[in-house]
Amino acid sequence: MKSLHLLVVLASVCIGCSLSLPAWYTELRYKSDVQIVLRGNANVVPKDVNVASVDVKAAHPGNVDVISRYDEVIENNFDQNKQSTMVNVTYITHAFAQQVDHFNYGIQSKMFMQKYLVNTDYWNRTGGPIFFYTGNEGAIELFAQNTGFMFEIAPQFGAMVVFAEHRFYGSSIPFGKKGYTHKQYYQYQSSMQALADYAELITFMKQQYEHAEHSPVVVFGGSYGGMLAAWMRIKYPNIVQGAIAASAPVAQFTGLTPCNKFSEIVTSTFAKESKECVTIIRKSWAAIDSVAATAKGREWLSKEWKLCSPLVSKENVTALKDYLSDVWVNLAMADYPYMANFLAPLPAYPVMAVCQPMKLYRDAPQTILQEVFKGLSVYFNYTTTAKCLQYKDAMPTSLDDNGWDLQSCTEMVMPLCSDGKKDFFEPKPWDMKKFDEACYKRWAVHPEAKKMEMIYGGRNIPSASNIIFSNGLLDPWSSGGIVEDVNDSVLAVIIPEGAHHLDLRSSERADPQSVIEARTIHKENINKWISQYRRENPLPKKN
């Protein structure tokens, strides 16, 4: 793909104030002008300024305590050599001074820097729409690189494209390195605060960009980001005109969706490719327990599977099985009809590729595990560069397992279970009491199992409008999605051959017809929402 330079832009409300540039900061220079923008007019710093050394407290009038400093934001994630991986797309990285708490007045002076990406290549500056991605659980660049649909349709609609990073993920972390150390800091991590962040940022952008005050806003999101997109339209219909919510499990909560449905869909996705593969995986859990019961067996498995960390304890064995469960789920989620690098570098139709080499010759535990490893190698070593299998801390670096674990322990309580019969996972019932205890041990919080249904409604959203819920039936998260129309303008789009938010990805020759049709429906509805907005908010007449 064509590589393009990624410009970096920073920000401040500072109007006419001086900037302190301490010499002890790490040198970080850019050839392009750098804007310092918070909540006022932009100030332009001269070329080659050492951006990392901008003293935020000096730059700001003083009534606001910016607690996630520029140097932390830049040095952690702003790479001066970083390039967009998408063809014919550039985006500029900005940072916006965001309130830590939108709902109380005790710390209203506390701020943090929120990263967002902007592309205005095709924006019609006389009221063209703003396409706004509601960032989810990771660095925002990951989602920009995997949401080509927004960039593809920007020329058709004359749209500005914006990707906003979710608080406490990527480099948009209030309190910096302290953000996850104590409840007094991470109490501000929630979907409600994130939605308010997006509302503030959109409002600011419509004021900051000339003529953007006449621009309708359409929000997009996939997975948790899709949930946020739908909830953004529900909670802030005065700010956003419509939402494309792809693979959004808005009803994957207690009492709304049976906990076993997720595991059953993963299994059915594998069964479509190979029932033999399903049988081998189902038998593998007992095989692992049998082999790992002795030190000699653990040593054999560690060498046979080329584990980076040998199995020396029961905890190691549990971690390995948890890793395997995640692998099977990730494969179903990323079962795209072409090579992709979303959750891992994978071939086209990765479930088929993983299952093909796995054959059930006999029931001997070691034989079963040798066959599992043949398939597993496709997942962890498709690039042939892996020297060993890292089953510990194997989450993709752009995603934040730590942050999502916290949210799962507070508001995003999504019961998942398996029985090993209707699915191929190790039997694991959902135990809310144990889950609560584990959350309190890790985070000193108690999960609120019903909170999301109470706040957002789950599937019971009859008064909502202008939302498209799309779900691929290969994707296990479709279990908690909305798969039937709610009303005339809240529609369900089903993609039988679709994996996790396939419709938001860039168009590919291998795309099934169902996803091509889904994207057509998206565009038709976006056009409808924009036309509706324009009727209600006509552009001012030129003098």
N, C-alpha and C positions, 0 to 999 in steps of 0.2 A: 504494500500500500504506500501511497505517496506520503512522505513525511513533511510536516509543516511546523514552523516555529510557533511555540506557545508563548504568547505575551503574558506578562504578569502585571496586574494592577492592584494597588492597595488603596486604603482610604482614611478620611477624617473630617470631622465637622469643623476642623480648624479653618477659619477664614482670616487670613492675614497674620497668623501667628507664626513664630519661628519654630524650626525643627532642630532638635538637639541630635547630633550624630556622634555618639560615644565611640572612641577608637577601639575599644576592647571587643566589639562585636565581630563575629566572623565575617570576612569579606564576602560580599555577594552583590555582583554588579550586573546590570542589564543594559543592553544597547538602546532599548526603546525608552521613551518617556514613561514615567510611572506616576499614576494618579494616587493621591491620598484622599480618600473619600469616606466620610462616615454618614452624616445626615445633613449635609449642606452642599454648597457649591464645591466643585473639584479644585484642588490646587495641584499644579504640575511641578514635580520635582525635576531639576535639571538632569540631562542625560548623564549616565554613569554614576548616579548617586548610589551610595551604599544603602540599599533599601532595608537590609536587615537591621541597620543601626538606628532606624527611626525611633525616637523616644516617644511612645504614645502618650505618656502623661504630660510631657512638655507640649505635644502637638494638640492636646485636647484642652478646652477652656478650664477644666479643673472640677466641674460639678459632676463629672462622671468618672468612675474608677474602672478603667478598662483592664479586666483581669486575665485576659488571654492575650499576651503581648504579641506584637508583630514579629519579633524575632523568633518566638516559639512557632507561630503559624508558618513563617517562611522556612525556617531551617528544618522543620519536621517534614513538610510535604511539598513545598514550592521549589521545584527543580528547574533551574534556569535552562537546562538542556532538554526538559521534557517536551515531547512532541505528541500531537494528536495522532491517533492511529487510524483515523477515518479518512477516506478519500475526499479531497476537496473541501475539507472542513477545518477551520481554525476556531478556537475559542479563547477568549481572554479571561484570565483568572482574577477575580476581585475578592475583596474582603469587606464585610459590612459590620459595623458596630451594632451588635444586637443586644437587647435587654436579656439578662439572665432570667428574670421572673416577670412575666406579663400580667400576673393576676393578683399580686400583692404590692403594697406600697412600702414595705419595710426596707427593701434593698433596690429600689428602683434606679439607683445610680450605678448599680453593678452592670458591667457590659462584658461581652466577649466578641471575638472576631469570627464571623460566619463566612465561610468560603462559598463563592458562587461563580459559575462559568457563564459567559455570554457570547453569543454569536449574532452579529447584526448584518451578515453578508447580504441577506435577501430581504431585510426588513423594509417595508414600505413606511416611510417616516411620516406619512399623513394618515395615521390611524391603523396601520397594519397590526395584526394581533401579536400577542406575546404568548409563546408556547413555553410553559413553565413546568419543569420536572421537579416533583416533590421528593427530594432525596431520602434514601432509606439507610440501612444499617451498614455503612461503609464509606470509604473515600468516594467523593462524588465523581471523580474521573472514571471509575469503573462503570458507573451507570451511563455516563455520557458515551463511553466507548461501546456500550452494548444496547444503545437506544437509537439506532440509526434512522428509524422511522421518522422521528421528529425533524431531523436534518433533511431527510429526503423530501418531505412535504413542505418545508419552509419556503422554497421558491414559489410553489403553487399558491400559497396563501400570503406571501409577502411578510413572513413572520420573523420576529426576533425569537431566538431560542435561548432559554435560560435553564441551567441546572443548579439547584441550591442544595448545599450539603446540610444534612441533619445534625442538629446539636449533639454533642458528645460522640461524634464519629469523625473519622478522617482527621483533619486538623482543626475542626470547629469545636474545640473542647473548652467549655467554661472552666476557669480556674487552672487551666494548663495541666501540668503533670499531677496536680492534686485532685483532678476532677473525679477520679474513681476511688480515691483513698478513704473517703468518709461520707456518710449519709448527709452531712451538712452541705456537701458539694453536689453529690449526684441526685439529691432530691429533686433537682430541676430537670431531670431527664424524663420526658414524657411526650406522648403524641400530641397532647393539647398544647404544651409549650412549643413543640415543633411547628404545629399549624399556625400558631400565633407568630412565630418567626417568619414563616412564609408570607403571611398576611402583611406583616410590617415591611418585609423586603419588596413585595410587589407594590405596595403603596409608595414606598420610597422610589422605586424605579420609574413608576408612572409620573412622579414629580421631577425626577432627575433628568430623564431623557426628553428632549424637546418633542412635543406632539404625542408622547406616549400616554398623556392623560386621556386621549381618545381611543386608546387601544383596548380591545377586549382581551381577556386572559383565559386561555384554556390550559388546564393542568393535566399532566400525564404522570403515570407512575406504574411500576411493575412490582408485584409481590407486596411487601410492606409499603413500598412507595405507592403502589396502586391503592392500597387501603387509605393512605394519607390523601391521595388525589380525590377519591370519592368523598372522604370526610371533609376535605377542603371545600368542595362544592356544597355539601350539606350544611357546614357550619359558617361558611363565608360566601353565600350566594351573591352578596353585594360586591364581592371582589373578583370572583371567578365565574365565568359564564358557562363552563361545562368541564367534564372530566372524562378522560380515558383511563379506566382502572383495569389494568391487565393482570391476570392471575392474582387477584386481590382476595385473600381469604377473610373477608370481613365478618364471617360467621363461624370461624374456627375457634369458637369459645364454648365455655361450659354450658351445657344444656341446649346448644344450638346445632351441634354436629356430633354424631357418635364418634368416640375417640378412635375407633378401629378403621374408619373409612380411609384415612390417609394411608395407612399401611397396606390396605387392600388395593388401592390404586397403584402404588409402587409395584406390588406383586403382579397386578394385571398388565402393567406396561412391560414387565419382563416376560410374562406368559405369552404375550403377543409374538415374541421373538422365539422363545424356546421354553416349553414346559419342562424339559430336562434340566435346563438351567435353574428354574424355580426349585426343582426337587433337590438339586445339589446344594443350593444356598440354604434351603430349609434344613438339610441334614448337617450343614457345616457347624452349626452352633454346638450340637452335641459332640461332634468330632473334635472341635477345639477343646471343649471341657475334658474329653477323654485323653487327648494327647497332652494337654497342659496340666494334667493331674500329677505328673511326676517331673522332677528336675530334668531328667533325661529327655522327656517328651518336650518340655519347654525349650531345651537347648536345640532339639531337632527342628522344632517349628521356627525358632528364631533364625536358624541357618537356612532352612528351606524357603522361608519367605523373605530372606535377606533384610530382616528388621534392623533399623538403625539403632534401636534400643532393645537389647535382649530381654526376653520375658524372664523375670526373676521373682515375681510375686503375683498374688491374685489380683492386685490392683492393675498390674500391667496387662493381665489377660482381659480384665474388664475393659480397660482402655482400648485394647485391640478390637474387641467385639463392638464397642461403641463406634470406633473408626469404620469398621465394616458396615455397620448400619447406615452411617452417614454416606459412605460410598454408594450403596445401592440407591439411597434417596437422591443423591446428587446426580446419578446417572439417569434416573427417571426424569428429574427436573430438566436436565440438559440434553435430552434425547432429540437433538436437532438433526435435520437431514443433511447437514454439512459440517465440516470441521469448525470447531469453535473453541474459544478459550475463556469461558465465563467463570465456571467454578474450578476448572482444570483444563489443560490442553487435551482435547478429545477428538477422535475421528468422527466422521459422519455416522449417523445412526449408532451412537456409542453403546447402547444397550445390546444391539445385535453384535457389535464387535467384541464386547466383553463375553457374551454368551457363546459365541461360535467355538472357541477352543475348549470349552468346558464340557466334558463327557463323563457320564456315570458308568464307569466300567465295573466297579464293585463297591460294596458298602464299607470297606475298611476305612477307618478314620483318616489314616495318613494319605490314602489314595484320594479321598474326597478333598482334603486340604491341598493336595498337589494340583487338583483340577481347579479349585477356587483360585489358587495363585496364578494360574494361567490367565484367567479372566481379569483378576485384580491388576496384573501387570499392565494391561491396556489402559487402566485408569491412572495409575501412579507413574507410569513410565512410557507413555505414548511417544514422548520426545526422545526416548532412549538415553537420556542424560542423567537419570536418577541412579545413584550408586547404591541406594538402599531405600527401604520402605519406611517413611517417617509416619508412624501412626499416632504420635503425640503432637498436639498443637498443629494439626494439619489443615486448619482453616485457611482459605486463601487470604493472603496478606492484605488485600484491599477490603476485605470484609472484617467486621469487628465482632468476634464471638463473645468477648468480654462485655461489650455494650449491650448486645442482644440478650445475653444471659440476665443482665440487670433488668431490662424491660420485661423479660419473661417472668421475672420474679415480682414484678410490681403490677403492671396492667395487662401485658400481652400473655395472659395465661391461656395457653392452647393445649388442651388435653390430648395426648396421643398415646395409643396403646396398641398392642399386638397379641395375637393368641397362637401363632404358629400353625394354624389350621387354614383359616381363610386367607392368611398371608404367609410369607416365607421368613418372617423375622422370629427372633427368639421371643417366647411368650413374656410379655411385660404388661401387667395391668396398670391402669392409671390410679395412683394413690395420692390424693390431694394432701393428706396429712404429712406423708413423707416429703412431698414436694415443698410444702410450707416449711417444714423443719430445715430442709436443705437450703432453701432460700434465706431463711433467717441466719443460718450459720455463715453463709457466704456474704450476705449483704445487709444483715440486720433489718430486713423488711419482711412483711407478710403479704403474699399475693392477694390481689382483689379480683377474684374469679369472675365476678359479674359486672365489673366496672365498665368494660368496653361496650357491652350490650346496653347498659343503662345510658351511656353517654352518646353512642352513635347509632344504636338500634339494631345492629346485626342485619338480618334480612328484612326486618320490619321497618321499612322506610317509605311508606306510601306517599308522604308529602315531598319526597326528594324529586329533583328534576335534572335533566341534562347530564346524565351519567351513562357511560357505556361500560358494562362489566364483561370483559372477555376472558374466557377460560379454555385452555387446551386440555383435552381429556387424557393425555399422557402424563400430565402434571399432577402430582399428588395433592398440591394445594387447591386444586379445583374442588376437593371435598368440602372446603369451607367457603367456596365462592357462591355468587348469585348466578344461577344457571337458568333462571326463568325471568321473563320480563316482569318488572314491578309495576310499571304504568306505561303510558304512551311515550314518555321521554327517558325513562330509566330502563335500559334495554340489556338483555343478555345476548352475547355473541359466543357461540360454541365453535371451537376449532378441534374437530375429532383427532386430527393428526398432530396437534400442537403440544409442545412442551412448555416450559415455564416462560411466560410472556414472549413467545415467539413472534407475535404480531408487532411488538415494539422494536424488534431487531431490524437491521438493514435487510432490504430485499435481496434474495438470492435465487439463482436459477433453480435450485432444488426445492424451493418453497412449495408446499402442497397447495392445491387450489383453494382449500378452505381458509388458509391464512391470507391469501391474496384477496379473497372475498371479504374477510374480516377487515382488512385495511381499507377496502373500498367503503365499507359501512362506517368506519371511523371518519374518513374524509367527508362523507356525505353529512354526517351529524355535526362535525366541526363547522362545515359551511353553514349549516342550519343555525347553529348557535351564534355564529358571527353575524349572520343576516338578522337574526332576532335582536341582537345587541344593537346593531346599526339602526334598526327601525326605532328602537327605544332611545337611542343616543346618537342622533344624526351628527355628522361632522359639521363644524361651524362653516358657514359660507365664507368664501374668500372675498375680501374687499375689492 
